[in-house]
Amino acid sequence: MKYWYFFLLLVCLRGFPLVGQNNTSSDIGLEAFLEEAIFEGLQVEAFPAAIVAEMLQNPELFFVPECPICEPVQAGMRRYLAEGLAAEGAEAQEAYQRWKRQNGAVQCKELEHLVRTCVALRFRSGDWDETTQRRLMSEMSVGKKKGMTKKHLSNIPARSCPSCEGATAW
C-alpha cells in the first residue's frame, strides 16, 4: 500500500513545474507537444507496459508510417518504456490479457481514447495561451489529413488512424 502512495506522490509532483521551469512554450512544435503529451499521459494513466510494447512491436496495426501524428505518439511510447516508468504487476498483466482478447478494431479504439486523453491532459497541465493552443490544434488537423492520405491505412483494423482520430477529437 505504501508504494501506491509513493506513486501517487510522484504523479502529483510530476504534474507541477519546477521553479523556473517553463511548462509551456508558445513556440513548441507539434511533434514535441505530442511526444510529451503521450509520455506524461501514459504515466498519469499508469498504462500497462505490455500493451505499449505490443503496439510498438506491431506498428502496422496501429500506426501509419511517416504520419506527423503517429511518429511523435510512438516516440512518446518508446520514451515511456525506456525510462522504466511503465505500469507493471498483476493489475497491468490482467489489463494486458483483457486487451489481447479484444479484436483489432477495439484495440485501435482504445489507442484512440488514450491519445485523446493524453492530449487533453497536456493541454490542461500547462498554461497554454489561446493562440498557441489554436495553432497546435490546427497543426493536428493538418497532420491528420496528411496521415489519413497514406496508403498504409488499409492495414489498420479500425480503417482510420487511431492516433490521428484521438489527437483531433477535441
Backbone bond lengths (Angstrom), bond angles and torsions (degrees), N, CA, C in turn:
res aa  C-N    CA-C-N  psi(-1)  N-CA   C-N-CA  omega(-1)  CA-C   N-CA-C  phi
1 M - - - 1.441 - - 1.527 110.66 -
2 K 1.341 116.33 -35.70 1.453 118.76 -178.14 1.528 111.45 -65.13
3 Y 1.344 117.68 -27.56 1.462 120.31 178.03 1.523 110.83 -68.11
4 W 1.326 116.62 -34.82 1.459 120.92 178.53 1.532 110.15 -61.61
5 Y 1.343 116.89 -43.63 1.463 120.63 179.20 1.528 110.83 -64.71
6 F 1.327 115.60 -40.17 1.452 119.85 178.22 1.525 110.98 -62.94
7 F 1.347 116.93 -43.80 1.458 121.35 178.54 1.520 110.40 -62.33
8 L 1.332 116.82 -45.13 1.461 121.51 179.13 1.524 110.63 -60.66
9 L 1.325 116.88 -41.33 1.462 120.87 177.94 1.526 110.52 -62.68
10 L 1.331 117.19 -43.41 1.463 120.37 178.84 1.532 111.64 -61.69
11 V 1.327 116.42 -43.99 1.460 120.20 179.71 1.519 110.49 -63.02
12 C 1.326 116.38 -43.39 1.470 120.01 179.80 1.523 111.26 -63.75
13 L 1.318 116.77 -45.98 1.462 119.52 -179.74 1.523 111.80 -67.08
14 R 1.311 116.92 -35.34 1.471 121.16 179.61 1.525 110.92 -63.60
15 G 1.333 116.71 -28.93 1.461 121.11 -178.29 1.511 114.07 -73.54
16 F 1.319 117.83 -15.96 1.457 120.55 -178.00 1.520 109.69 -104.74
17 P 1.332 117.57 134.15 1.458 119.61 -179.77 1.521 110.83 -69.29
18 L 1.310 115.56 147.47 1.448 120.12 174.74 1.518 109.95 -70.63
19 V 1.320 116.55 160.10 1.463 120.43 178.77 1.519 108.65 -58.83
20 G 1.303 116.15 127.61 1.457 121.19 179.50 1.518 113.80 84.43
21 Q 1.322 117.41 -6.86 1.461 120.79 179.59 1.518 108.91 -86.08
22 N 1.310 116.34 131.20 1.457 120.76 177.61 1.511 108.25 -89.53
23 N 1.345 116.51 111.68 1.458 121.16 -176.65 1.524 112.14 -75.27
24 T 1.296 117.51 -21.10 1.454 121.49 179.41 1.517 108.81 -136.46
25 S 1.290 115.01 164.22 1.448 119.91 178.43 1.515 108.02 -148.59
26 S 1.313 115.77 135.38 1.461 118.72 -178.70 1.523 111.64 -70.30
27 D 1.332 117.27 -16.84 1.466 118.94 -179.08 1.535 112.52 -105.79
28 I 1.333 117.65 16.87 1.468 120.34 179.27 1.529 109.34 -65.91
29 G 1.311 115.26 138.84 1.462 120.36 178.78 1.516 111.25 -86.82
30 L 1.313 115.32 163.61 1.461 120.90 -179.23 1.521 111.35 -59.50
31 E 1.328 117.69 -44.30 1.458 120.73 -177.27 1.522 111.07 -61.41
32 A 1.330 117.28 -46.84 1.463 121.09 -179.95 1.530 110.95 -64.54
33 F 1.321 116.56 -41.17 1.457 120.67 178.93 1.527 110.93 -60.57
34 L 1.341 117.01 -50.02 1.461 120.81 -177.46 1.524 112.50 -66.15
35 E 1.334 116.95 -42.54 1.464 119.03 179.34 1.522 110.35 -60.19
36 E 1.315 116.82 -45.71 1.466 120.72 -179.94 1.531 110.87 -66.87
37 A 1.331 117.05 -38.58 1.465 120.83 178.84 1.522 110.79 -60.47
38 I 1.324 116.63 -46.10 1.463 120.58 -179.25 1.524 110.47 -67.49
39 F 1.309 116.44 -45.63 1.467 120.93 179.77 1.532 111.19 -57.23
40 E 1.324 116.96 -50.09 1.461 121.08 -179.49 1.522 111.73 -68.47
41 G 1.327 116.61 -42.07 1.458 120.31 -178.48 1.516 113.10 -63.63
42 L 1.327 116.73 -39.54 1.462 119.95 178.06 1.528 110.78 -62.23
43 Q 1.328 116.31 -37.27 1.463 120.16 177.82 1.526 110.97 -66.58
44 V 1.315 116.42 -47.66 1.463 120.85 -178.48 1.524 110.44 -62.31
45 E 1.328 116.56 -41.58 1.459 121.17 -179.51 1.531 112.28 -77.84
46 A 1.343 117.69 -8.76 1.470 122.51 -175.42 1.529 109.44 49.36
47 F 1.317 114.81 52.55 1.458 121.76 -174.75 1.524 110.23 -72.30
48 P 1.332 118.08 136.37 1.464 121.87 -176.88 1.540 113.04 -62.09
49 A 1.310 114.92 132.03 1.462 121.65 -179.62 1.520 111.97 -59.78
50 A 1.327 117.00 -37.60 1.467 120.77 -176.62 1.529 111.54 -63.07
51 I 1.318 117.32 -36.96 1.469 120.34 179.50 1.518 109.80 -69.58
52 V 1.329 116.59 -44.49 1.468 120.64 178.83 1.524 109.64 -60.69
53 A 1.332 116.98 -45.77 1.467 120.94 -179.85 1.527 111.20 -61.51
54 E 1.313 116.73 -41.74 1.475 120.82 179.52 1.530 110.67 -61.88
55 M 1.320 116.88 -43.17 1.470 120.10 179.12 1.524 110.66 -62.95
56 L 1.325 116.67 -40.80 1.463 120.16 -179.26 1.526 111.89 -72.38
57 Q 1.327 117.73 -28.97 1.465 121.15 178.78 1.526 112.37 -77.16
58 N 1.328 116.61 -20.91 1.470 121.79 179.70 1.524 109.85 -125.90
59 P 1.322 117.45 59.23 1.462 119.69 -173.60 1.527 114.07 -61.90
60 E 1.323 117.15 -27.31 1.469 119.81 -178.39 1.530 111.87 -65.34
61 L 1.339 117.30 -19.02 1.460 120.75 178.91 1.531 113.78 -90.67
62 F 1.344 116.02 -13.79 1.464 119.15 -173.43 1.527 114.48 -128.88
63 F 1.320 117.06 -20.43 1.462 120.24 -173.17 1.523 111.76 -131.93
64 V 1.317 115.22 153.60 1.459 121.83 176.63 1.532 107.15 -100.78
65 P 1.342 118.67 124.14 1.469 120.76 179.52 1.529 111.60 -58.14
66 E 1.306 115.04 140.09 1.468 123.33 176.77 1.529 113.78 62.93
67 C 1.300 117.61 18.12 1.467 121.85 177.35 1.531 107.99 -78.67
68 P 1.340 118.41 133.27 1.460 120.85 -178.69 1.528 113.98 -67.49
69 I 1.310 117.70 -10.89 1.462 120.33 175.71 1.530 110.37 -102.59
70 C 1.320 117.18 -43.28 1.475 120.82 -178.71 1.530 112.48 -62.13
71 E 1.307 117.13 -40.52 1.471 120.05 -176.95 1.536 112.22 -59.61
72 P 1.345 119.82 -50.92 1.469 118.10 178.50 1.534 113.42 -69.76
73 V 1.324 117.81 -27.72 1.471 120.17 175.20 1.529 108.95 -62.53
74 Q 1.324 116.94 -46.21 1.460 120.91 177.95 1.529 111.05 -63.39
75 A 1.335 116.85 -39.32 1.467 120.35 179.05 1.528 110.77 -62.20
76 G 1.319 117.29 -41.25 1.465 120.82 177.47 1.521 111.47 -64.36
77 M 1.329 116.67 -37.76 1.465 121.16 177.81 1.533 110.95 -67.04
78 R 1.331 116.30 -44.33 1.470 119.66 178.58 1.524 110.67 -61.42
79 R 1.318 116.63 -41.11 1.471 121.19 178.75 1.530 110.59 -63.38
80 Y 1.316 116.75 -41.13 1.466 122.07 178.45 1.531 110.57 -58.75
81 L 1.313 116.50 -45.69 1.460 120.07 179.00 1.525 111.61 -69.73
82 A 1.328 116.80 -41.97 1.464 121.21 -176.39 1.529 112.47 -65.19
83 E 1.306 117.26 -33.99 1.462 119.90 -177.69 1.524 112.61 -83.71
84 G 1.322 117.01 0.90 1.460 120.49 174.84 1.516 114.60 68.10
85 L 1.324 117.08 26.58 1.454 120.62 -178.23 1.516 112.71 -99.04
86 A 1.307 116.38 -0.90 1.463 120.95 -174.91 1.516 111.50 -68.84
87 A 1.327 115.15 147.42 1.457 121.70 179.11 1.529 109.97 -66.82
88 E 1.301 116.08 135.51 1.459 123.42 178.19 1.518 107.72 -130.85
89 G 1.291 117.99 179.02 1.460 121.50 174.14 1.514 113.10 101.85
90 A 1.334 115.39 -174.31 1.455 122.17 -173.60 1.524 112.66 -63.06
91 E 1.336 117.29 -44.68 1.469 119.78 -179.80 1.524 111.27 -63.18
92 A 1.310 116.39 -43.41 1.462 120.26 179.16 1.523 110.58 -64.11
93 Q 1.333 116.82 -38.21 1.464 120.41 178.87 1.526 111.18 -66.94
94 E 1.333 116.84 -39.33 1.472 120.46 176.76 1.527 110.73 -64.07
95 A 1.337 116.29 -42.04 1.469 120.14 178.19 1.525 110.46 -62.37
96 Y 1.324 116.38 -39.98 1.464 120.37 178.49 1.526 110.83 -63.91
97 Q 1.317 117.42 -43.33 1.470 120.70 179.86 1.530 111.06 -63.48
98 R 1.338 117.24 -40.67 1.476 120.47 176.10 1.520 110.13 -62.35
99 W 1.342 116.50 -43.47 1.462 121.89 -178.60 1.539 110.29 -63.18
100 K 1.333 117.05 -41.55 1.470 121.67 -179.00 1.525 111.80 -63.64
101 R 1.324 117.71 -31.26 1.466 121.29 -178.94 1.528 112.38 -74.72
102 Q 1.321 117.66 -15.63 1.463 120.79 -178.60 1.521 110.42 -81.43
103 N 1.335 115.78 156.17 1.461 118.52 177.52 1.529 109.88 -77.04
104 G 1.310 115.96 167.82 1.466 121.74 -175.31 1.513 114.39 -59.57
105 A 1.323 117.43 -37.20 1.467 120.18 -179.50 1.529 110.94 -65.38
106 V 1.327 117.22 -39.14 1.468 121.13 178.32 1.523 109.94 -69.11
107 Q 1.325 117.46 -39.65 1.465 120.92 176.97 1.526 110.26 -60.74
108 C 1.324 116.71 -40.74 1.470 120.64 178.32 1.527 110.52 -64.99
109 K 1.330 117.25 -39.16 1.469 120.62 177.48 1.528 110.47 -62.67
110 E 1.322 117.26 -36.40 1.460 120.47 177.48 1.525 110.94 -66.67
111 L 1.336 117.30 -39.00 1.458 120.28 175.28 1.530 109.92 -63.76
112 E 1.314 116.83 -43.25 1.466 120.83 177.82 1.531 110.53 -57.84
113 H 1.319 117.10 -45.54 1.469 121.41 178.78 1.524 110.83 -63.03
114 L 1.335 116.21 -41.56 1.463 120.33 179.27 1.531 110.75 -61.17
115 V 1.317 117.20 -48.14 1.470 120.71 -179.50 1.531 110.21 -61.88
116 R 1.329 116.95 -43.25 1.472 120.96 178.38 1.533 110.40 -58.89
117 T 1.332 116.62 -44.89 1.464 121.61 179.94 1.524 111.10 -64.22
118 C 1.321 116.76 -44.23 1.473 121.03 -178.83 1.531 111.67 -63.54
119 V 1.322 116.96 -43.59 1.469 120.81 179.44 1.529 109.64 -64.21
120 A 1.322 117.33 -43.16 1.468 120.60 179.26 1.527 111.04 -63.37
121 L 1.330 116.95 -42.30 1.468 120.58 177.86 1.519 111.39 -61.80
122 R 1.322 116.22 -41.24 1.475 120.29 -178.97 1.522 110.91 -65.50
123 F 1.319 117.09 -41.63 1.454 119.23 177.63 1.532 111.04 -64.46
124 R 1.332 116.50 -36.84 1.471 119.32 -179.89 1.510 112.83 -77.21
125 S 1.344 117.93 -24.35 1.467 120.64 -174.65 1.524 113.44 -77.81
126 G 1.310 117.27 -15.33 1.457 119.44 -177.65 1.514 111.68 -121.35
127 D 1.287 113.73 169.67 1.457 120.43 179.00 1.529 107.75 -97.22
128 W 1.326 115.61 70.75 1.457 121.37 -176.07 1.521 109.72 -77.93
129 D 1.327 116.31 129.86 1.459 117.61 173.92 1.531 108.20 -74.61
130 E 1.305 115.75 157.70 1.464 121.05 -173.81 1.526 112.21 -61.04
131 T 1.323 116.80 -36.98 1.459 120.84 -179.31 1.530 110.98 -63.86
132 T 1.324 116.59 -45.40 1.468 120.73 179.58 1.518 110.91 -65.04
133 Q 1.319 116.52 -42.99 1.455 120.10 -179.88 1.531 110.66 -62.70
134 R 1.307 117.58 -43.61 1.469 120.40 178.43 1.523 111.48 -65.20
135 R 1.338 116.48 -39.35 1.465 120.06 178.76 1.521 110.22 -62.17
136 L 1.338 117.12 -46.00 1.462 120.33 179.82 1.525 111.45 -63.71
137 M 1.314 116.61 -40.53 1.472 120.06 177.68 1.522 110.87 -63.34
138 S 1.306 116.11 -39.99 1.463 120.48 178.17 1.532 110.58 -65.06
139 E 1.329 116.04 -43.21 1.467 120.38 178.65 1.529 110.70 -63.48
140 M 1.333 116.92 -35.75 1.464 119.49 177.07 1.529 110.82 -66.50
141 S 1.312 117.26 -38.91 1.475 120.41 177.67 1.525 110.98 -63.57
142 V 1.319 116.33 -43.86 1.467 120.72 178.05 1.528 109.60 -64.81
143 G 1.337 116.71 -42.47 1.465 120.81 178.30 1.513 111.83 -61.49
144 K 1.328 116.52 -38.87 1.466 120.77 177.96 1.523 110.01 -61.76
145 K 1.325 117.06 -44.69 1.466 120.16 179.64 1.522 110.87 -60.93
146 K 1.338 116.49 -41.48 1.466 120.07 178.60 1.525 110.76 -65.97
147 G 1.326 117.09 -44.61 1.456 121.61 -178.59 1.518 112.88 -66.22
148 M 1.322 116.76 -37.58 1.462 120.93 -176.81 1.525 112.27 -75.78
149 T 1.327 117.52 -12.18 1.461 119.27 178.18 1.532 112.02 -91.40
150 K 1.322 117.16 -4.08 1.462 120.28 -179.95 1.522 110.22 -69.16
151 K 1.301 116.06 147.10 1.460 121.68 -176.52 1.525 112.93 -74.28
152 H 1.308 117.93 -15.44 1.464 121.07 -175.51 1.522 113.04 -80.69
153 L 1.301 118.14 0.02 1.454 122.15 -176.85 1.526 112.41 -62.89
154 S 1.321 117.75 -25.34 1.468 121.00 -177.81 1.528 112.27 -66.61
155 N 1.339 118.65 -19.48 1.464 121.36 179.28 1.525 112.50 -77.12
156 I 1.326 117.51 -20.00 1.462 121.69 -175.23 1.524 109.17 -82.70
157 P 1.341 117.48 124.58 1.470 120.48 -176.38 1.533 114.63 -56.56
158 A 1.321 118.03 -30.83 1.467 120.80 -177.86 1.528 112.08 -79.03
159 R 1.321 117.57 -10.01 1.467 123.58 -179.69 1.530 113.54 64.66
160 S 1.311 116.22 11.84 1.462 121.64 169.81 1.522 106.38 -147.28
161 C 1.290 116.73 160.26 1.461 120.71 -175.88 1.535 110.14 -79.32
162 P 1.341 118.17 114.92 1.456 120.46 -178.08 1.527 113.54 -61.28
163 S 1.335 116.80 -38.18 1.466 119.78 179.66 1.518 111.12 -66.11
164 C 1.323 116.33 -44.51 1.476 120.53 179.23 1.524 111.18 -63.82
165 E 1.325 115.88 -44.46 1.470 119.52 -179.74 1.519 110.42 -63.55
166 G 1.315 117.28 -42.70 1.464 120.65 -179.77 1.510 113.29 -68.22
167 A 1.328 117.33 -39.81 1.469 120.85 -177.44 1.523 112.35 -69.64
168 T 1.319 116.80 -25.62 1.467 119.28 -176.43 1.531 112.92 -107.27
169 A 1.312 117.68 13.19 1.473 121.19 -178.25 1.512 111.23 -92.64
170 W 1.314 116.89 51.51 1.453 118.67 -179.96 1.481 107.06 -95.89
